Amino acid sequence: MGSRELVGESGYSVLERTWARPTLDVHGIPGGFTGAGAKTVIPAKATAKVSMRLVPDMTPAKSFALYKEYVEKLVPPGVDVEVRLIHSGDPCLIPVDNPYIQAATRALHKVWGKDTVFIRSGGSIPIVGDFARNLGLPSVMMGFGLPDDNLHAPNEKFNLQNFALGIESLIEFLEEAGR
């Protein structure tokens, strides 16, 4: 990340803070003069794009309302602010003891020859929670990318061997889940 020191919510390990705790992330703050060199420009308009990782027992509506209320309290007199919700999805946690995750674990071990590492990760796939809540179906999320693949970022790549092994893993998963 480039940080010289780890910060965050006390009482939780770095992995817990990274994988399992709520977050508020700032993705960009454009405004005023953004070119090279110095300028003493006070922008007439600035924006900020943020996202939140919600965890079970949090709701998008309440989380957004609390965030909006807090931001609006910080606004100095004479300044207008608009806080908009672009999209949201309910949080979801997939239990690893369900039979489909266990089938995936066996399939992945068979293909890759290694034990599965379960991680909690934020992501914007609202249908995963919808399947769980409305249909009672747990989703199986298997990652085949590597940390340096830059998924959803500039210079994104995907190792062809991982692609082939991923296909093989999915075939094995369907075999295992069907037993």
Buried (B, 14 or more C-beta within 10 A) or exposed (E): EEEEEEEEEEEEEEEEBBBBBBBEEEEEEEEEEEEEEEEEEEEEEEEEEBBBBBBEEBEBEEBBEEBBEEBEEEEEEEEEEEBEEEEBBBBBBBEEEBEBBBBBBBBBBBBBEEEBEEEBEBEEEBEBBBBBEEEEEBBBEBEBBEEEBEEEEEEEEBBEEBEEBBEBBBEBBEEBBEE
